[in-house]
């Protein structure tokens, strides 16, 4: 599998740009709120990150917060967003951009009936993320 396949098969949700001495991480659309997602961060045919989120809007907001802290030389948080932001800042040159693509996981139905009760259908995002990481391991840098 190549990066082109990820691009072709998923939805582009965000473009991050490197500006003079900082990263520009825009706000993602609220239409992606509360949609389970496997996401891919791609820079120049390099698969930088595969991640998962139950709420893409909130997750990318965390990245945006870390970018702001980096840009303002503030102490960063203690979460996974920091490593990705630092990596992008390190490998990108001024004027470059990285793209985020998302695989939105939408169950065809929200509930099943078990023993006469409505049971919500859940998605194993961690499991799907693990499968995607194994599948794309040669592309991850």
Secondary structure, 3 states (H helix, E strand, C coil): CCHHHHHHHCEEEEEEEEECCEEEECCCCHHHCCCCEEEEEEECCEEEEEEEECCHHHHHHHHHHHHHHHHCCCCCCCCCHHHHHHHHHHHCCCCCEEEEEEEECCCCCCEEEECCEEEECCCCHHHHHHHHHHHCHHHEC
